[in-house]
Amino acid sequence: MAPIKAFIFDVYGTLFDVHTVKEKCEEFFPEKGEAISQSWREKQLEYFFLYQVMGKYRRFPVVTTNALHYAVKKHGEEITQEQSDALMEAYLHLTHYDEVEEVLGKLEGYQRVVFSNGTPETLHPLLENAGLTDYVDKVLSVDGIKQFKPSQDSYLYALDQLGVKREEVLFMSSNGWDISGAKNFGFQTAWINRNGLPVEELNLEPDTIYDDLNGILEWIKE
């Protein structure tokens, strides 16, 4: 295998726990917070895929807000504008997983890149609020090409920003569909399987599977 020159991290679910928002959901919708949080994330991903297949593009805040409103209605509630704004603000203050800062620190000297369906105005504050800005060398968004992951054009866009070959990239995500897309494109892949899920049945096996990000440190060349 080619030596790794760039480590590309997905953001939501990989570096940050998207279900941090369940506490705020519970505050507004007692006894339904966790269910709304789960439905919110599921619908958000579904909308990304639908927009991509339909050849349309809507920016991350729009998709995420619409998914939130659907999730709340699904669970028999109504949401006010104030509640909607507060929950979207919570998305800028997600909690990162315990190992993230230490792992990123140990990758100093390599290109440390985040690549997300999020937009710059959501990604930069998120990283800043978490104290991770100094641990990331590049912040890349599909907004630059308006093609959601896992489209091949989205990964090509990311690669073009880095000046390396695709086999010199280790791409990491907790999302099986994202790993499948990256593997199909030609990146080396590490699936961060935080939820103990089976591998996607797409004949695109990840190169490695880890429970958390600590495992990727074995890709560092001494």
N, C-alpha and C positions, 0 to 999 in steps of 0.2 A: 504493500500500500504506500502511496505517496505520503511524505511527511505533511502534517497539518500546519498551515500558515494562518488560517483564519477560523475562529470559533464563532459560529452564528447561533444565537439563541432566539428561539421564539420567546414571547413575553408572557402572555396571559395563560396561566396554568403551568408554565415552565419556570419562570422566575418569580411570578407573583400568584398568590392564591386568589382566584377570581371570586371565591365564595366568602371572602372577607366582608362582602356587602350584605351577607345574610343578617348580620346584627342590625344594620340600619333598616333592612326589610322587615325584620321582626318588630322593630320599634314602631313602624308605621302600620304593619299588618300582623298583629299578635297571633301567634300559633301558626302562622303561614310563612314566616320569614325564610326558612330553609327551602321549602317547596317553591316559593317564588324565585329564590336565587337560582335553584336548579333549572327551572323552566326558562328563566331569563337567559342563562348561558346557552341552553339548548336551542332556543329560538334565535339568538344572536348568530350562532354558527349556521343554522339553517338559512337564515336570510343572506349571509355571505355567499353560501353556495348557490342559492336561488338567483341572486343578482348576477353572479358570475355566469351561470348557465343562460340567463336571459339576455346577456350582453349589456347589462346596465351596471352603473357604479353609483353607490351612495357612500358617503364618508362615514367613518367609524362612529362618530357621535350620533348621527342620524339613525344608523342601523341599530345601535345599542339602545337608543331611546325608544325606538319603535318596538324592539324586542321586549324591553321592560314593560311597556304599556300592554302588550299582548299578554305577557306572563301574569300581570296583575289581574287582568280581566279573566284569564283562564281560571284563576283561583277565586273568582266571584267577588272581586274587590274593584273599587274605583280609585284612581290616583289623581291627586291635584298637581298643578304645575309646580308648586313649592316642593312637594314630595319628590316629583320627578327630578327637579333640579338638584335636590339634596342627594338623591341616589346616584345621579351622574357625577356629582362632586366626589362621592365616595369612591368612584372608580379611579380617581386620581390619587387615592390614599390607600391602595391595596397593600396588604402585608406581603413582603417577600419571604420565600422559604428560608429556613434557618441557615442552610449551607451556602446560600447564594453569594454573599459578600466575600467569604473566605475563598471560595472557588474562583471567583472572578479575580481576586487579588493574586492568586497563584498563577494565573494565566498572563500576567504582565509580561510584555515582550512579544506576545502574539497579537494579531488583530482580534479584539473583542467586540463583537458586533451584535446588536439586537435587530431583528427583522420581524415586522408585525403587520397585521391587518389594521392596527391602530394608526392614528394620524399623528404628525409631529406635535400638535397641541395637546394630545393626550399622553404621548409617550414621554416627552421631556419633563413635564411636571411630575409624572409618576416616578420617574427615576430620581428626580431631584428630591421629592418628598421622602423617598426611601433612603436617601443618602448614597445612591449608587452612581451618580453622574461621573465621578472620577474613575470608576471601574469599567466604563464602557467607552470604546474609542470611536464607534460609529453607531448612529441611530438611523436605521433605514425603515421606510414605511412603503407599503404598497401604494400609498397615495401618490408616489412619484410616477407610477405607471398606470394606476387605476385598474389594476387586475388583482383580484383577491387570490391569496394562497388557497388551494394548492395548484393554481394554474402554472404552467411551465414558464410563461412570460414573467411571472412574478419572481421566480427564483433566478431567471436570467438577469432581470433588472438588478437584483441584489448582487449577483456575481460581478456584473459590470462595474459596480462601485468599488470593488476590492482589489482588482489588479492581480488576481490569482487564478489558477486553474480550478475547475469544479472539483477535481479529485483532491485538491489541497484544502478543501473546506470540510470541517466537521459541523454538521447541522444538528441542533438539538431541539427537541420539542417533547412536551408531554402528550401531545395530540397525535394519535396514530395516523389520522388522515394527513397531517402535515408531514410526518416522517415518510409516509408513502409517496407524497408528492415530491419531496426533496430527493428521495432515493431514485425515483423515476427520472428526475432531472440529471442525476449523476453525482450528487453530493455524497460524501460519506456521512453516515447517519448514526446518531445515538438517541434511542428512544428513552426518555425519562418517564418510566411507567409508574407514576406515583400512585395509581389506583389499582394496580395489579390486574390489568385487563389483558385479554388475549390479543395476539398479533392480528392485524387486519388481514382478511382473506383476499389479498390482491396480488399475491406472488411478488411482493416487494418487501422482503424481509429487511428489517433494520440491521445495520452492521453490528451494533451492540445494543444491549438493553440494560438499563440501570434503574435502581429504585429511586435514586436522587442524583444530583449533579456531581457528587463526590467521585463517582465512577469515571467521569470523563478525564480526570487527572492522569489516568494511565496513558492517555494519548500524548502527553508531554514528552518530548525527547530530552533525555538528560544530556 
